[in-house]
Amino acid sequence: MKYIIIVFTILSFGSIITGFLIESEFSEKFIGFGVLGIFFIVIPLFSYHHWKGKDVKKYMITKESLEKMRDSQK
């Protein structure tokens, strides 16, 4: 999974850089596909890879966690 994320990141940034460097009618499409690749492929894969197996409730704000924070401030 780690290598897939690295490959898609390199491809996305490569597409963006290619779009800036070449002067053709497709240069804006290269930039757009690179940005879409980052936001719709790389970031979700990265989030899934790093949050897999963790308890999400630890990071959510609930009534109990608010009470713990208030008690710890007193």
C-alpha positions in Angstrom: 0.0 0.0 0.0 2.9 2.3 0.9 4.4 1.9 -2.6 1.1 2.5 -4.4 0.7 5.8 -2.5 4.2 6.8 -3.5 3.7 5.9 -7.1 0.4 7.8 -7.4 1.9 10.8 -5.6 4.9 10.9 -8.0 2.5 10.5 -11.0 0.2 13.3 -9.8 3.1 15.7 -9.1 4.7 14.7 -12.4 1.5 15.5 -14.2 1.3 18.9 -12.6 4.9 19.8 -13.3 4.5 18.5 -16.9 1.5 20.8 -17.3 3.5 23.8 -16.2 6.6 23.0 -18.3 5.1 22.1 -21.7 3.2 24.5 -23.9 0.4 22.8 -25.6 -3.4 22.8 -25.6 -3.4 19.9 -23.1 -1.2 21.5 -20.4 -4.1 22.7 -18.3 -5.6 19.2 -18.4 -2.3 17.7 -17.1 -2.4 20.1 -14.2 -6.1 19.3 -13.5 -5.6 15.6 -13.7 -2.7 15.9 -11.3 -4.7 17.9 -8.8 -7.6 15.4 -9.1 -5.2 12.5 -8.6 -3.9 14.0 -5.4 -7.3 14.8 -3.9 -9.3 11.8 -5.1 -6.6 9.0 -5.0 -3.6 9.9 -2.9 -5.2 11.6 0.1 -8.0 8.9 0.6 -5.4 6.1 0.2 -3.0 7.8 2.6 -5.8 8.4 5.2 -7.0 4.8 4.9 -3.5 3.4 5.3 -2.7 5.5 8.4 -6.1 5.2 10.1 -6.5 1.4 9.5 -6.9 -0.4 12.8 -7.2 2.6 15.0 -10.1 3.5 17.2 -11.8 6.5 15.7 -13.8 7.2 18.9 -10.6 8.3 20.6 -10.4 11.3 18.2 -14.1 12.3 18.2 -15.5 14.9 20.5 -18.3 13.5 22.6 -20.1 14.5 25.7 -17.8 12.4 27.8 -14.6 13.7 26.3 -15.9 17.3 26.8 -16.5 16.5 30.5 -13.0 15.0 30.8 -11.5 18.2 29.3 -13.5 20.4 31.7 -12.5 18.3 34.7 -8.8 18.3 33.7 -8.8 22.2 33.5 -10.1 22.6 37.0 
